[in-house]
């Protein structure tokens, strides 16, 4: 098991234990309006992550935007092989949670402290939903 450089708790979490590369955003996320669902790239002009692929990454967003499309969009991303490993939200909504659980994508909500103080894009992190913990494993 890797040495843990830092860790923080999340209030709610579901899904399998995952490890991967972190992508940090200071802007919210909508699978319907922010994402090209054919390529898995954030495509909304002006989005803080415009041009970034979500494939196999652990995504940190302060909020979920919208949500009605998440119920099917996340499962579609899995089928196309372009889904992230996990979504880490400060605040999300039931539709995003249901969509992630249906698709088998790890999802969390609520954190202490704000992960932007501990984690940077490119860092390797582990999410353990059973323990409600996110761990920093390696700096980029």
C-alpha positions in Angstrom: 0.0 0.0 0.0 1.3 3.5 -0.9 2.3 6.0 1.7 -0.4 8.6 2.2 0.8 12.2 2.0 -2.5 13.8 3.1 -6.1 12.9 3.5 -9.5 14.4 4.1 -13.0 13.2 4.8 -16.1 13.3 2.7 -19.6 13.5 4.1 -21.2 11.0 1.7 -19.7 8.5 -0.8 -20.8 5.5 -2.9 -19.1 3.2 -5.3 -15.9 1.1 -5.5 -12.5 2.1 -4.1 -10.6 3.8 -6.9 -7.1 5.3 -7.5 -6.2 7.7 -10.3 -5.1 11.1 -11.5 -6.9 14.1 -10.0 -8.4 16.9 -12.1 -9.3 20.0 -10.0 -11.9 22.5 -11.2 -13.1 25.7 -9.5 -16.2 25.5 -11.7 -19.2 23.2 -11.5 -20.0 20.4 -13.9 -22.9 19.3 -16.1 -22.7 16.2 -18.3 -25.2 17.7 -20.6 -23.9 21.2 -21.1 -20.1 21.0 -20.3 -19.1 17.7 -21.9 -18.7 16.3 -25.4 -20.3 12.9 -24.7 -18.6 11.3 -27.8 -15.0 12.2 -26.8 -15.2 12.6 -23.0 -13.6 16.1 -23.3 -14.9 19.2 -21.5 -16.2 21.2 -24.5 -18.1 24.1 -23.1 -16.3 27.3 -24.3 -14.9 29.2 -21.4 -15.2 26.3 -18.9 -12.2 26.2 -16.5 -11.4 22.6 -17.9 -12.2 23.3 -21.5 -10.3 20.8 -23.6 -9.5 18.4 -20.7 -10.4 14.7 -21.1 -12.3 13.1 -18.1 -11.5 9.6 -19.2 -10.1 7.5 -16.3 -9.6 10.5 -14.1 -10.9 11.5 -10.6 -12.8 14.8 -11.1 -13.2 17.4 -8.3 -15.9 20.0 -8.8 -17.4 22.4 -6.2 -20.9 21.8 -7.5 -23.1 19.8 -9.9 -24.9 21.8 -12.5 -28.2 20.6 -13.8 -28.5 16.9 -13.5 -31.4 15.5 -15.4 -29.1 14.1 -18.1 -26.8 12.4 -15.6 -29.1 9.4 -15.1 -28.3 8.1 -18.6 -25.2 10.1 -19.5 -22.9 8.5 -17.0 -23.9 5.0 -18.1 -23.4 6.1 -21.8 -19.8 7.3 -20.9 -19.1 3.8 -19.4 -20.4 2.1 -22.6 -18.2 4.3 -24.8 -15.1 3.7 -22.6 -14.6 7.4 -21.8 -16.0 7.7 -18.2 -14.1 9.1 -15.3 -13.1 6.9 -12.3 -14.9 9.1 -9.9 -16.7 12.4 -9.3 -15.9 14.4 -6.1 -18.4 17.2 -5.5 -18.7 19.8 -2.8 -22.4 19.8 -3.4 -24.3 17.5 -5.8 -27.9 16.5 -6.4 -29.9 13.2 -6.3 -30.0 12.7 -10.1 -26.2 12.9 -10.4 -25.8 10.5 -7.5 -28.3 8.1 -9.0 -26.7 8.3 -12.4 -23.2 7.6 -11.0 -24.4 4.7 -8.9 -26.3 3.2 -11.9 -23.2 3.5 -14.0 -20.9 2.1 -11.3 -18.9 5.4 -11.0 -17.6 6.4 -7.6 -19.2 9.6 -6.3 -18.7 11.7 -3.2 -20.2 14.8 -1.7 -19.1 17.3 0.9 -15.5 17.6 2.1 -13.4 19.0 4.9 -11.1 20.7 4.1 -11.7 21.9 0.6 -9.5 19.6 -1.6 -8.1 22.6 -3.6 -6.0 23.3 -0.4 -4.4 19.8 -0.6 -4.6 18.4 -4.1 -3.5 19.7 -7.5 -4.4 18.5 -11.0 -2.1 15.6 -11.9 -1.7 14.3 -8.3 -2.5 10.6 -7.7 -5.4 10.1 -5.2 -7.4 7.2 -3.8 -11.0 7.4 -2.9 -12.3 4.9 -0.3 -16.1 5.4 -0.2 -16.5 2.7 2.6 -14.3 4.8 4.9 -15.4 8.2 3.5 -11.8 9.2 2.9 -9.8 10.7 0.0 -6.1 10.2 0.2 -3.3 12.0 -1.6 -0.8 9.3 -2.7 1.6 11.1 -5.0 2.4 14.6 -6.2 2.4 15.3 -9.9 
